[in-house]
C-alpha cells in the first residue's frame, strides 16, 4: 500500500498541462542557396558554376567519401555517374 501511495505522487508530476499548446520551432533557412539552384537537377555539372555569397561549395562525385560535419552555409552538389546534378543540399 505504501509503495502504491508513493507511486501516485511520482506519476502526478508527469501529467501534462492541457491548457497550454506546445509550439514547435520551424527550422531556420539554412542560407546555402540550394533553393536557387533546384532547377539545375538533371543538368550536366560542367555547364554550371555555383556562385554563392560565401563561396562554400562542395561538388561530390559518385561514391566519394565526404566529411560528416554539418555546415549550414555550404552548398553540396551531388553528381551522378553521368556527371549530372543529382541533388543539391545544405550541410
SETOR-802421 format. One record per residue (C-alpha): residue number from 1; residue in three letters; chain; x, y, z. Coordinates in Angstrom, 1 decimal. Example, Ala and Ser with C-alpha at 12.3 -4.5 7.8 and 13.67 -1.06 7.14 Angstrom:
{1; Ala; A; {12.3; -4.5; 7.8}}
{2; Ser; A; {13.7; -1.1; 7.1}}
end
This chain:
{1; Unk; A; {0.0; 0.0; 0.0}}
{2; Unk; A; {2.8; 2.4; 0.9}}
{3; Unk; A; {4.5; 1.7; -2.5}}
{4; Unk; A; {1.3; 2.4; -4.3}}
{5; Unk; A; {0.9; 5.7; -2.5}}
{6; Unk; A; {4.4; 6.8; -3.4}}
{7; Unk; A; {3.9; 5.7; -7.0}}
{8; Unk; A; {0.9; 8.1; -7.2}}
{9; Unk; A; {3.0; 11.0; -6.1}}
{10; Unk; A; {5.7; 10.3; -8.6}}
{11; Unk; A; {3.2; 9.9; -11.5}}
{12; Unk; A; {1.4; 13.0; -10.6}}
{13; Unk; A; {4.4; 15.0; -11.5}}
{14; Unk; A; {4.4; 13.6; -15.1}}
{15; Unk; A; {1.0; 14.9; -16.1}}
{16; Unk; A; {0.7; 17.4; -19.0}}
{17; Unk; A; {-0.9; 20.8; -18.6}}
{18; Unk; A; {-3.8; 20.6; -21.1}}
{19; Unk; A; {-4.2; 24.4; -21.0}}
{20; Unk; A; {-1.0; 25.1; -22.9}}
{21; Unk; A; {-0.3; 24.4; -26.5}}
{22; Unk; A; {3.2; 23.3; -27.4}}
{23; Unk; A; {4.8; 25.3; -30.2}}
{24; Unk; A; {7.5; 23.7; -32.3}}
{25; Unk; A; {10.2; 25.9; -33.8}}
{26; Unk; A; {10.4; 25.7; -37.6}}
{27; Unk; A; {13.9; 25.2; -38.9}}
{28; Unk; A; {15.6; 28.4; -40.0}}
{29; Unk; A; {16.6; 29.0; -43.6}}
{30; Unk; A; {20.0; 27.4; -43.8}}
{31; Unk; A; {21.2; 30.0; -46.2}}
{32; Unk; A; {23.4; 28.0; -48.6}}
{33; Unk; A; {21.3; 28.9; -51.6}}
{34; Unk; A; {20.3; 25.4; -52.6}}
{35; Unk; A; {16.7; 26.5; -53.4}}
{36; Unk; A; {18.1; 28.9; -56.0}}
{37; Unk; A; {19.7; 26.1; -58.0}}
{38; Unk; A; {16.9; 23.4; -57.7}}
{39; Unk; A; {16.0; 23.8; -61.4}}
{40; Unk; A; {19.5; 22.5; -62.3}}
{41; Unk; A; {18.9; 19.0; -61.2}}
{42; Unk; A; {19.5; 16.7; -64.1}}
{43; Unk; A; {21.8; 19.2; -65.9}}
{44; Unk; A; {25.5; 18.5; -66.5}}
{45; Unk; A; {27.5; 19.8; -63.6}}
{46; Unk; A; {30.2; 21.1; -66.0}}
{47; Unk; A; {27.7; 23.6; -67.5}}
{48; Unk; A; {27.3; 25.5; -64.3}}
{49; Unk; A; {29.3; 27.4; -61.8}}
{50; Unk; A; {27.8; 27.7; -58.3}}
{51; Unk; A; {28.5; 31.2; -57.2}}
{52; Unk; A; {27.3; 31.7; -53.6}}
{53; Unk; A; {27.8; 34.7; -51.4}}
{54; Unk; A; {30.1; 32.9; -49.1}}
{55; Unk; A; {31.7; 30.7; -51.7}}
{56; Unk; A; {31.4; 27.5; -49.8}}
{57; Unk; A; {30.5; 24.8; -52.4}}
{58; Unk; A; {31.3; 21.1; -52.4}}
{59; Unk; A; {30.9; 19.1; -55.6}}
{60; Unk; A; {30.5; 15.4; -54.6}}
{61; Unk; A; {31.2; 12.9; -57.3}}
{62; Unk; A; {29.5; 9.4; -57.1}}
{63; Unk; A; {30.9; 7.0; -54.5}}
{64; Unk; A; {33.0; 9.8; -52.9}}
{65; Unk; A; {33.9; 9.9; -49.2}}
{66; Unk; A; {32.8; 13.2; -47.6}}
{67; Unk; A; {33.2; 14.5; -44.1}}
{68; Unk; A; {30.1; 14.4; -41.9}}
{69; Unk; A; {30.4; 17.9; -40.4}}
{70; Unk; A; {27.3; 19.9; -40.9}}
{71; Unk; A; {27.9; 23.4; -42.3}}
{72; Unk; A; {24.6; 25.1; -43.0}}
{73; Unk; A; {26.2; 27.7; -45.1}}
{74; Unk; A; {27.8; 25.2; -47.5}}
{75; Unk; A; {26.1; 24.1; -50.8}}
{76; Unk; A; {26.6; 20.4; -51.6}}
{77; Unk; A; {26.2; 19.3; -55.1}}
{78; Unk; A; {25.8; 15.5; -55.6}}
{79; Unk; A; {26.8; 14.4; -59.0}}
{80; Unk; A; {25.7; 11.0; -60.6}}
{81; Unk; A; {27.7; 8.7; -62.8}}
{82; Unk; A; {26.7; 10.6; -65.9}}
{83; Unk; A; {28.2; 13.8; -64.4}}
{84; Unk; A; {24.7; 15.3; -64.0}}
{85; Unk; A; {23.5; 17.1; -60.9}}
{86; Unk; A; {21.5; 14.6; -58.8}}
{87; Unk; A; {20.9; 16.5; -55.6}}
{88; Unk; A; {21.5; 20.0; -54.1}}
{89; Unk; A; {21.5; 20.4; -50.3}}
{90; Unk; A; {22.9; 22.4; -47.4}}
{91; Unk; A; {25.3; 21.0; -44.9}}
end
